[in-house]
Amino acid sequence: MARPTKYTPEIDETICARLAGGESLRSICASDDTLPDVSTILRWVVSDREGFCEHYMIAREAAGYAHADRQVDLANLCAEEGIDPPSARVDMQGYQWAAERMAPKKHSARQEIDHSNSDGTLRPTTVRLVAAKPKDE
C-alpha cells in the first residue's frame, strides 16, 4: 500500500497522539505504512498545513513530560528490580535531555537573575563620555 500524500485531521491526530506519548516521528512513520514519510510531515510543520504546526508543537511539549515520566520509571526499576545503575543512568540522561528540550519551561535548569532591590541603592547610573583633550606638544 502506498503512503498517502494528503493531510487529513485523522493523520494529524494519530501522529500527534503518538508523539505526545513519547515516540519519535521516525519510529511512528516506520511502523505505520498508512502514514506519510517523515519529510512530508516536517513540511506540514514548516508550512503550518491546516494548523498542524501548533498541534505538532503541543505534542512535542507533551512528549517532554512523557520522557520525564520515563526517568521516574527507570529510577523505580533500579530500586525495585536491581537494574544496573550505570546502564539506567545513560537512559535517564537521554530522557532528561529530551525532556529539557521538548518542555523547557518545566524540565530544564533555570537561572533567574533579579536586577532590582528593595532599598533602591542599585539604581542605573548615567555615564557621560567626554572627549579627551589633546596633549600640548
N, C-alpha and C positions, 0 to 999 in steps of 0.2 A: 504494500500500500504506500502510495506517495505521501509525502508530508504536505499538509495544507499551507497555502501561501497567504491566505486571507485572515485577518484579525477577526475574532469573534469574542463576545463577552464571556463565553464558556471557556475559551482558551485562556483568556485573561485571568479568570477566576481559578482555574486549575494551576496555572503557573504561579500565581501569587500565593495561593494556599500552601503549595509545596515549598516555595521559598521561605514563607513565614515559619514553616516547620523546621527550617534549618538545612534543607537540601540545597546543593549548588545548582545553578542554572544548567551547567554542563551535564550533571547526572540526571536532571529532570528530562532534558531533551534526549539524552542517550537511552533512557529507559522506556520512553513512550514514543512509538512511531507515529502517533496521531498528532504530535506537536511539531511546530516548525523548528528549524535549525536555530542554534544559539545566535548566529549572526542576524537572522531575521528578527528575533525577539529584541536584541540590542538595538536594532534600527528602530523598532517601535518605541523603545525607551527614548532614544535621542530625538526622534521626530514627534514624540508625545502623541502617538496614534490613539485617538479617541480617549484621551485622558490616561493612557496606560502608564505614562511616566510616574504620575503620582501614586498609582496603585503599586507599581514596582518599588518605589522608594519606601512606602509604608511597609510592604512585605519584607524588604531588606532590613529595615529597622526592627521589625518583629523577629527576624532571624537572629539579630543580635541578642535578644532575650532568650531565644532557644539555645544559642551557644553558651550563654551564661548558665542556663539550667544544666547543660551537659557537663559543665565544670563541677557543679554540685554533685551530680550523679557519679562522676568519676571519683570525687573525694570520698563519697559514701562507699563506693565499691572498694576503694583502697582500705578503708577502715573495717568494713564488714567481711569482705571476701579475700583479703590478703593479696590484692593485685600488686604487682611490682611497682613501688612508688616512683622510681626513675622513669619507667615507661609511661605511667599515668601522668607524670609531670609534663612530659613532652606533649601529650594530647591536650592537657589542660592549658598549656601555654598557647597552643594553636587556637583553641576555642576562645581564650581570653583575647588574643589578637583580633580574631574575627568579631567578637562582641564589642570591643573598643571601637572598631571602625564602622560597624553597622549601626550601633546605638551609642554614639559617643557622649551624648548628654547624660546617660545613666551609667555607662560602664568604663569610661576612661578616667585616668587620674586627672584631677582638676587642680588648678592652681589659681587662687583668687588673690588679687592684689588690690588693696584698698588705698587709694591715693588721697584720702581725706582724714582729718582728725577732728575730734570734738572741740578742742580749745582754740582752734584757728591759728595755731602757731606755724603750721605748714601751709602758708599761702603762696601762690605763684608770685614771683617777683618779675619786675620788668628789667630787662637788661638793655642798656644803651650802648651802642657801639659808637666810638668816637674815632675819627680818622687820626692816624698818627701824624705828628708834626715832623717835617723833615729836619734832620740834624744840620746844625750850622757847620759849614766846612771851613 
